[in-house]
Amino acid sequence: EIIRPLQALAQHDSGLARLLFGSLFCAIFAEVDHHLNETEAENTKTAMKQGINIVLESSTQFYSPFIGSLQDICFKESQLSLDPSLITTASLVSRQELIGIMLLE
């Protein structure tokens, strides 16, 4: 019942979409350890990290709200460390320098 209104709202407000995506991703990431065995949880977290890296590597437009959301997620979840060169490129091109600096520190 709540998914469709949130989806419609997110489609019209990029700031809210960024917050929703980040919250959902972090909630799922936090629950992986509770619902999978240790090996499966580690494999899933590795796949999630690789997915973020692939998105950043293959991005051509570096849509600012989306890149910012990915960087926020990586800042909140310390296990999702990114390649510093990807952080630098994505931050500069998407104009998300502040979060990029925080990630690099």
C-alpha positions as CSV (number, residue, x, y, z in Angstrom):
1,E,0.0,0.0,0.0
2,I,2.8,2.4,0.7
3,I,5.1,1.5,-2.2
4,R,3.1,3.2,-5.0
5,P,2.7,6.6,-3.3
6,L,6.4,6.6,-2.4
7,Q,7.3,5.7,-5.9
8,A,5.2,8.5,-7.4
9,L,6.6,11.0,-4.9
10,A,10.2,9.9,-5.7
11,Q,9.6,10.2,-9.4
12,H,8.7,13.9,-8.9
13,D,11.3,14.9,-6.3
14,S,14.9,13.9,-6.8
15,G,15.9,14.9,-3.3
16,L,13.3,12.6,-1.8
17,A,14.3,9.8,-4.2
18,R,17.8,10.1,-3.0
19,L,16.8,9.8,0.6
20,L,14.5,6.9,-0.1
21,F,17.1,5.0,-2.1
22,G,19.7,5.5,0.5
23,S,17.4,4.5,3.3
24,L,16.2,1.3,1.5
25,F,19.8,0.3,0.6
26,C,21.1,0.8,4.1
27,A,18.2,-1.1,5.6
28,I,18.7,-4.0,3.3
29,F,22.4,-3.9,3.8
30,A,22.0,-4.0,7.6
31,E,19.6,-7.0,7.4
32,V,21.8,-9.2,5.3
33,D,23.7,-10.5,8.4
34,H,20.4,-11.4,10.1
35,H,18.9,-13.4,7.3
36,L,21.8,-15.1,5.6
37,N,24.5,-17.4,6.9
38,E,28.0,-15.8,7.2
39,T,29.3,-16.9,3.8
40,E,26.1,-15.8,1.9
41,A,26.1,-12.5,3.8
42,E,29.7,-11.8,2.9
43,N,29.0,-12.7,-0.8
44,T,25.9,-10.5,-0.9
45,K,27.8,-7.5,0.6
46,T,30.7,-8.0,-1.8
47,A,28.2,-8.1,-4.7
48,M,26.6,-4.9,-3.5
49,K,30.0,-3.2,-3.3
50,Q,30.9,-4.4,-6.7
51,G,27.6,-3.1,-8.1
52,I,28.2,0.4,-6.7
53,N,31.7,0.3,-8.3
54,I,30.3,-0.8,-11.6
55,V,27.7,2.0,-11.6
56,L,30.4,4.6,-10.9
57,E,32.8,3.1,-13.4
58,S,30.2,3.0,-16.2
59,S,28.4,6.2,-15.5
60,T,28.5,8.7,-18.4
61,Q,26.2,11.4,-17.0
62,F,27.0,11.3,-13.3
63,Y,23.5,12.4,-12.3
64,S,24.1,14.4,-9.2
65,P,21.3,13.1,-6.9
66,F,22.1,9.5,-7.7
67,I,25.8,9.8,-7.4
68,G,25.3,11.7,-4.1
69,S,23.0,9.0,-2.9
70,L,25.6,6.3,-3.6
71,Q,28.3,8.3,-1.9
72,D,26.1,8.9,1.1
73,I,25.5,5.1,1.3
74,C,29.2,4.4,1.2
75,F,29.8,7.1,3.9
76,K,27.2,5.5,6.2
77,E,28.3,1.9,5.5
78,S,32.0,1.7,6.2
79,Q,32.2,-1.8,4.7
80,L,31.4,-0.3,1.3
81,S,34.8,1.3,0.6
82,L,35.3,2.6,-3.0
83,D,38.3,3.1,-5.2
84,P,39.6,6.6,-4.4
85,S,39.9,7.4,-8.1
86,L,36.2,6.5,-8.6
87,I,35.3,8.7,-5.7
88,T,37.3,11.6,-7.1
89,T,36.0,11.3,-10.7
90,A,32.3,10.9,-9.6
91,S,32.5,13.7,-7.1
92,L,34.0,16.2,-9.5
93,V,31.8,15.4,-12.4
94,S,28.6,15.2,-10.4
95,R,29.5,18.3,-8.4
96,Q,29.4,16.3,-5.1
97,E,32.8,17.5,-3.9
98,L,31.9,17.7,-0.2
99,I,30.8,14.1,0.2
100,G,33.7,13.0,-2.0
101,I,36.1,14.8,0.4
102,M,34.5,13.1,3.4
103,L,34.8,9.7,1.7
104,L,38.4,10.2,0.8
105,E,39.3,11.1,4.4
